[in-house]
């Protein structure tokens, strides 16, 4: 027969206090769990820090160019060789006054134009993504939740948009659109037009993802419980389904923004995007093609596009793994 286990009074008191609730174990929300997972991904954290830095630079572009550069459209012909129209000096005229050198022919500050180009690229990409996410989320949820002919109609519309030659249509529409319409003119009109084209024709991608996610959620127990209590369809969509779709919406949005940045750069590169002399990364690359003997002119806007797209992709991958660890 085994001897009874002796327990010290202090240990017994601590054990009793823990059982009663003296040392409560606090649970963590899904957001806190996702944040702990996300913090372990150092690459995603680096991408997020770079994106925050880029947004701050874009917002503070006038102040930054005042301290470290010159106005983006200011000419500096004294820095250009009149015989070759190329910058004077080595490395494209790079100096403490011109951190990235100057453009051939006119001598504009490349650093200032890259900084101002970030404003255009991020503005168009983010707002176009918001348009795509809004349309795709509404139509994707509607198609999956109601089913029947509604699902068939919206799905065929998605297939049509996915098969549509978006770049060709964008080139045609942006090329023939007048310089003044709807009370807008100049680059304000071009920005609205690019947001409309990119946002409208990219919604089908996220719409298909949201439709698939909603199909897997609409027969879950919490949805059936809400219906059994007499909840209306609008309440089920807004309160039961939409909160469970936040994670895929956030993840796909971070992966859609770099695609839109490349789309805007391609349109500006082909001459139907932002009108000169307003700085944009795609427009700078288009101007640099002529001066292939001065690689610095093409290097800096190309590097800006590459770094921004890479940072968004790394951040999006880390966010996806944090919100859905099953995808690892």
CORNORPE-V924240 format. One line per field, one symbol per residue. phi: phi as a letter, one per 40 degrees, with the letter a starting at -180 (. if undefined). A space follows every 10 residues. Layout:
phi = ???
//
This chain:
phi = .cccccbcdc cccccccccc hcbccccbcc cccccccccc cccccccccc ccdccccccb dccccccbab dcbccbcccb cccbfbccgc fggcaccbcb gbccgbgccc dccccccccc cccccccccc cccccccccc ccccccggcc cccccccccc cccccccccc cccccbccca afgbagcccc cccccccccc cbcccccccc ccccccbcbc cccccccccg ccccccccbc cddcbccccc ccccccdccc cccccccccc gbccccccca cccccccccc bccbcccccc cccccccccc cccccccccc cccbcccc
//
